[in-house]
Amino acid sequence: MTSGNVYGRVCLMEQLLVHIFGDFLIQSDYMAMNKSKRSWPCLIHVLLYTSCFLLLTTSWKALLVIGITHFILDRWPIILKRLIWWKNHLNPNFSFAPFRMCNMTGYFDNIQNEIEGNMHSQWNSKWMEHNARFNYITIWLYIITDNFFHLFINYMALKYLC
C-alpha cells in the first residue's frame, strides 16, 4: 500500500477519536470560553488539538492545514455563522430572517431575540410562525455544522496531504 492510500476505513474512526479527544476532552473551559475572543487561548487550543493528530500522521502539510483551518474556524466563528445564514436562504422565496436575528448561531434563534428584546418584530412573528423550534436546537445545529467542517477538513488533509 502506498502512503497516500494508508488513510482508509480504519483511520476514519481514529480521526474521529482524535478529534473528540483534542476538541473536547483536553480543551479547558477557559479555552472554550475565550478562543473566539482572544488569539492566545485559541492558539494554545489549536496547538494541543493539532498535536493530537501526530498519532495519525507526521505530514507537516496535513498538520498545517488541520491547525490553520481549526484556528480560523474557532477564532472567527462569524465565518461559519454567515455560511449557515446564507445556506438558509435556499428556499422557494430565497429569503431568511435578517442576520441580526440569527447571529447567535446563524440560524433564526428565539433565544437571541428574547435576549435582545426583538420578540415583537415583524420578522420574529413571521419566522416564529413557520420555523418554530425549541430554543436549544439552533445551538446543536451550529455545533454539528462546526464539527462537520472540522472533520471534513481533517479528513481531506489526512487523505490527500499525507
C-alpha positions as CSV (number, residue, x, y, z in Angstrom):
1,M,0.0,0.0,0.0
2,T,1.3,3.5,-0.8
3,S,1.5,6.1,1.8
4,G,-1.3,8.1,0.1
5,N,-3.7,5.1,0.5
6,V,-2.8,4.3,4.1
7,Y,-5.6,6.6,5.2
8,G,-8.5,4.3,4.8
9,R,-11.5,2.8,6.6
10,V,-9.7,2.1,9.9
11,C,-8.4,5.7,10.2
12,L,-11.9,7.3,9.9
13,M,-12.6,6.0,13.4
14,E,-9.2,7.0,14.6
15,Q,-9.7,10.5,13.1
16,L,-13.0,10.9,14.9
17,L,-11.5,9.7,18.2
18,V,-8.5,12.1,17.9
19,H,-10.9,15.0,17.0
20,I,-13.1,14.3,20.1
21,F,-10.1,14.0,22.3
22,G,-8.4,17.2,21.1
23,D,-11.5,19.3,20.6
24,F,-13.5,18.3,23.7
25,L,-11.5,16.3,26.3
26,I,-8.3,18.3,26.5
27,Q,-9.8,21.7,25.8
28,S,-10.2,23.6,29.0
29,D,-13.3,25.6,29.8
30,Y,-11.1,28.7,29.7
31,M,-10.0,27.9,26.1
32,A,-13.6,27.2,25.1
33,M,-14.9,30.4,26.5
34,N,-12.1,32.6,25.2
35,K,-11.0,31.2,21.9
36,S,-13.3,33.3,19.9
37,K,-12.5,36.5,21.9
38,R,-8.7,36.3,22.0
39,S,-6.0,34.7,19.9
40,W,-3.8,33.2,22.6
41,P,-6.4,30.9,24.1
42,C,-7.3,29.8,20.6
43,L,-3.7,29.3,19.6
44,I,-3.0,27.1,22.7
45,H,-6.1,25.1,22.0
46,V,-5.1,24.7,18.3
47,L,-1.6,23.6,19.2
48,L,-2.9,21.0,21.6
49,Y,-5.6,19.9,19.1
50,T,-3.2,19.6,16.2
51,S,-0.5,17.8,18.2
52,C,-3.1,15.0,18.8
53,F,-3.0,14.3,15.1
54,L,0.6,13.3,15.4
55,L,-0.9,9.9,16.4
56,L,-2.2,9.7,12.8
57,T,0.4,11.5,10.7
58,T,3.8,13.3,10.7
59,S,3.0,15.1,7.4
60,W,3.7,18.8,8.1
61,K,1.3,19.7,5.3
62,A,-1.6,17.9,6.7
63,L,-0.9,19.1,10.3
64,L,-0.5,22.7,9.0
65,V,-3.9,22.6,7.2
66,I,-5.6,21.0,10.2
67,G,-4.1,23.6,12.6
68,I,-4.7,26.7,10.4
69,T,-8.2,25.9,9.5
70,H,-9.1,24.9,13.1
71,F,-7.7,28.3,14.3
72,I,-9.7,30.2,11.7
73,L,-13.0,28.5,12.4
74,D,-12.6,28.7,16.2
75,R,-11.2,32.2,16.4
76,W,-13.7,33.8,14.0
77,P,-17.0,31.8,14.3
78,I,-18.7,34.6,12.3
79,I,-17.4,32.9,9.2
80,L,-19.4,29.7,9.9
81,K,-22.4,31.7,11.2
82,R,-22.5,33.7,7.9
83,L,-22.2,30.5,5.9
84,I,-25.1,28.9,7.8
85,W,-27.2,32.1,7.3
86,W,-26.5,32.1,3.6
87,K,-27.4,28.4,3.1
88,N,-30.7,29.0,4.9
89,H,-31.7,31.3,2.0
90,L,-32.1,28.1,-0.1
91,N,-35.9,28.0,-0.1
92,P,-38.6,28.9,-2.6
93,N,-38.6,32.6,-1.7
94,F,-34.8,32.8,-1.3
95,S,-35.3,34.7,1.9
96,F,-34.4,34.2,5.5
97,A,-34.6,36.3,8.7
98,P,-32.1,39.2,8.8
99,F,-28.6,38.2,10.1
100,R,-29.1,40.4,13.2
101,M,-31.8,38.0,14.3
102,C,-29.7,34.9,13.6
103,N,-26.2,36.0,14.7
104,M,-26.0,33.7,17.8
105,T,-25.8,30.6,15.6
106,G,-26.5,31.7,12.0
107,Y,-29.9,30.1,12.4
108,F,-33.1,32.0,13.3
109,D,-32.8,31.9,17.1
110,N,-35.6,32.5,19.6
111,I,-33.1,32.8,22.4
112,Q,-31.1,35.6,20.8
113,N,-34.2,37.5,20.0
114,E,-35.6,37.1,23.6
115,I,-32.2,38.4,25.0
116,E,-32.2,41.4,22.6
117,G,-36.0,42.1,23.1
118,N,-36.9,41.5,19.5
119,M,-39.8,39.3,20.2
120,H,-42.5,41.5,18.7
121,S,-40.7,42.5,15.5
122,Q,-42.3,41.7,12.1
123,W,-39.5,39.2,11.2
124,N,-39.8,37.4,14.5
125,S,-43.5,36.9,14.2
126,K,-43.1,35.7,10.6
127,W,-40.3,33.2,11.3
128,M,-41.8,32.0,14.6
129,E,-45.0,31.1,12.7
130,H,-43.2,29.0,10.1
131,N,-40.0,27.9,11.8
132,A,-40.8,27.4,15.4
133,R,-38.4,25.1,17.1
134,F,-37.1,24.5,20.6
135,N,-34.6,27.2,21.5
136,Y,-31.7,24.7,22.1
137,I,-31.9,23.2,18.7
138,T,-30.2,26.0,16.9
139,I,-27.2,25.7,19.2
140,W,-27.0,21.9,18.5
141,L,-27.3,22.6,14.7
142,Y,-24.4,25.0,15.0
143,I,-22.3,22.6,17.0
144,I,-23.0,19.8,14.4
145,T,-22.2,22.1,11.5
146,D,-18.9,23.3,13.1
147,N,-17.8,19.8,13.9
148,F,-18.7,18.6,10.4
149,F,-16.4,21.3,8.9
150,H,-13.5,20.4,11.2
151,L,-13.9,16.6,10.5
152,F,-14.2,17.2,6.7
153,I,-11.1,19.4,6.5
154,N,-9.2,16.9,8.7
155,Y,-10.2,14.0,6.5
156,M,-9.2,15.8,3.3
157,A,-5.9,16.8,4.8
158,L,-5.1,13.4,6.1
159,K,-6.2,11.7,2.9
160,Y,-4.5,13.9,0.3
161,L,-1.6,15.6,2.1
162,C,0.0,12.6,3.8
